Amino acid sequence: MAGSLRGSRTTLVHNGFMRAKDPSVRQSVTLPSSVAVQVRSLARRRRLSANRILVELIESGMEAQQRKEQEFFALAERFRAATDPQDVQRLGDRMGRMLFGG
């Protein structure tokens, strides 16, 4: 019976080196119909599921938010270090626009 799989056993052992992917959490979200149409359209164009598109959009939005926060803190540091009144005014105005829009 050489080459036969009969009677053969395989034991899988988890040694902790291979981490499982982040566990998924099911989340229900209600989208405005216009957004849902755009998501489905994008999914068709990219040949992905609407769920995958939503995950990608959320991830990129979160990354953009983190970049925006980092930019604000860098600007705040420059504002605190500024000594020239014109720089202080200009940097303060930029911080105000970032915080309150405009």
PAPA-387104 format. One record per residue (C-alpha): residue number from 1; y, x, z. Coordinates in steps of 0.25 Angstrom, whole numbers, always signed. Example, Ala and Ser with C-alpha at 12.3 -4.5 7.8 and 13.67 -1.06 7.14 Angstrom:
<rs>
<r pos="1" yy="-18" xx="+49" zz="+31"/>
<r pos="2" yy="-4" xx="+55" zz="+29"/>
</rs>
This chain:
<rs>
<r pos="1" yy="+0" xx="+0" zz="+0"/>
<r pos="2" yy="+10" xx="+11" zz="-3"/>
<r pos="3" yy="+23" xx="+6" zz="-6"/>
<r pos="4" yy="+21" xx="-7" zz="+0"/>
<r pos="5" yy="+30" xx="-14" zz="+9"/>
<r pos="6" yy="+20" xx="-22" zz="+17"/>
<r pos="7" yy="+19" xx="-18" zz="+31"/>
<r pos="8" yy="+32" xx="-10" zz="+30"/>
<r pos="9" yy="+43" xx="-12" zz="+41"/>
<r pos="10" yy="+57" xx="-9" zz="+42"/>
<r pos="11" yy="+65" xx="-9" zz="+55"/>
<r pos="12" yy="+80" xx="-9" zz="+54"/>
<r pos="13" yy="+87" xx="-3" zz="+65"/>
<r pos="14" yy="+102" xx="-5" zz="+67"/>
<r pos="15" yy="+108" xx="+9" zz="+73"/>
<r pos="16" yy="+123" xx="+5" zz="+73"/>
<r pos="17" yy="+127" xx="+14" zz="+62"/>
<r pos="18" yy="+128" xx="+3" zz="+52"/>
<r pos="19" yy="+138" xx="-7" zz="+57"/>
<r pos="20" yy="+137" xx="-21" zz="+51"/>
<r pos="21" yy="+149" xx="-26" zz="+44"/>
<r pos="22" yy="+160" xx="-33" zz="+52"/>
<r pos="23" yy="+154" xx="-46" zz="+56"/>
<r pos="24" yy="+160" xx="-58" zz="+48"/>
<r pos="25" yy="+166" xx="-69" zz="+55"/>
<r pos="26" yy="+167" xx="-83" zz="+48"/>
<r pos="27" yy="+181" xx="-88" zz="+48"/>
<r pos="28" yy="+186" xx="-101" zz="+43"/>
<r pos="29" yy="+199" xx="-101" zz="+36"/>
<r pos="30" yy="+207" xx="-112" zz="+29"/>
<r pos="31" yy="+215" xx="-107" zz="+17"/>
<r pos="32" yy="+226" xx="-115" zz="+10"/>
<r pos="33" yy="+220" xx="-120" zz="-3"/>
<r pos="34" yy="+229" xx="-111" zz="-12"/>
<r pos="35" yy="+224" xx="-99" zz="-4"/>
<r pos="36" yy="+209" xx="-103" zz="-6"/>
<r pos="37" yy="+211" xx="-105" zz="-21"/>
<r pos="38" yy="+217" xx="-90" zz="-21"/>
<r pos="39" yy="+206" xx="-85" zz="-13"/>
<r pos="40" yy="+195" xx="-91" zz="-22"/>
<r pos="41" yy="+202" xx="-87" zz="-34"/>
<r pos="42" yy="+203" xx="-72" zz="-29"/>
<r pos="43" yy="+188" xx="-73" zz="-25"/>
<r pos="44" yy="+184" xx="-78" zz="-39"/>
<r pos="45" yy="+192" xx="-67" zz="-46"/>
<r pos="46" yy="+187" xx="-56" zz="-37"/>
<r pos="47" yy="+173" xx="-62" zz="-37"/>
<r pos="48" yy="+172" xx="-62" zz="-22"/>
<r pos="49" yy="+170" xx="-74" zz="-12"/>
<r pos="50" yy="+182" xx="-81" zz="-7"/>
<r pos="51" yy="+178" xx="-76" zz="+7"/>
<r pos="52" yy="+178" xx="-62" zz="+3"/>
<r pos="53" yy="+192" xx="-63" zz="-3"/>
<r pos="54" yy="+197" xx="-70" zz="+10"/>
<r pos="55" yy="+191" xx="-58" zz="+18"/>
<r pos="56" yy="+198" xx="-48" zz="+8"/>
<r pos="57" yy="+211" xx="-55" zz="+9"/>
<r pos="58" yy="+211" xx="-56" zz="+24"/>
<r pos="59" yy="+207" xx="-41" zz="+25"/>
<r pos="60" yy="+218" xx="-37" zz="+16"/>
<r pos="61" yy="+228" xx="-46" zz="+23"/>
<r pos="62" yy="+224" xx="-40" zz="+36"/>
<r pos="63" yy="+226" xx="-26" zz="+31"/>
<r pos="64" yy="+240" xx="-29" zz="+25"/>
<r pos="65" yy="+244" xx="-35" zz="+39"/>
<r pos="66" yy="+239" xx="-22" zz="+45"/>
<r pos="67" yy="+247" xx="-13" zz="+35"/>
<r pos="68" yy="+259" xx="-22" zz="+38"/>
<r pos="69" yy="+258" xx="-20" zz="+53"/>
<r pos="70" yy="+257" xx="-5" zz="+51"/>
<r pos="71" yy="+269" xx="-5" zz="+42"/>
<r pos="72" yy="+277" xx="-12" zz="+52"/>
<r pos="73" yy="+273" xx="-3" zz="+64"/>
<r pos="74" yy="+276" xx="+9" zz="+55"/>
<r pos="75" yy="+290" xx="+3" zz="+52"/>
<r pos="76" yy="+292" xx="+0" zz="+67"/>
<r pos="77" yy="+289" xx="+15" zz="+70"/>
<r pos="78" yy="+299" xx="+19" zz="+60"/>
<r pos="79" yy="+309" xx="+9" zz="+65"/>
<r pos="80" yy="+307" xx="+15" zz="+80"/>
<r pos="81" yy="+309" xx="+29" zz="+75"/>
<r pos="82" yy="+321" xx="+26" zz="+66"/>
<r pos="83" yy="+335" xx="+32" zz="+71"/>
<r pos="84" yy="+344" xx="+29" zz="+59"/>
<r pos="85" yy="+350" xx="+15" zz="+61"/>
<r pos="86" yy="+348" xx="+12" zz="+46"/>
<r pos="87" yy="+333" xx="+15" zz="+47"/>
<r pos="88" yy="+332" xx="+7" zz="+60"/>
<r pos="89" yy="+339" xx="-5" zz="+53"/>
<r pos="90" yy="+331" xx="-4" zz="+40"/>
<r pos="91" yy="+317" xx="-2" zz="+47"/>
<r pos="92" yy="+321" xx="-14" zz="+57"/>
<r pos="93" yy="+324" xx="-23" zz="+45"/>
<r pos="94" yy="+310" xx="-19" zz="+39"/>
<r pos="95" yy="+303" xx="-22" zz="+52"/>
<r pos="96" yy="+310" xx="-36" zz="+53"/>
<r pos="97" yy="+306" xx="-39" zz="+39"/>
<r pos="98" yy="+292" xx="-35" zz="+42"/>
<r pos="99" yy="+292" xx="-44" zz="+54"/>
<r pos="100" yy="+299" xx="-56" zz="+50"/>
<r pos="101" yy="+298" xx="-55" zz="+34"/>
<r pos="102" yy="+310" xx="-55" zz="+25"/>
</rs>
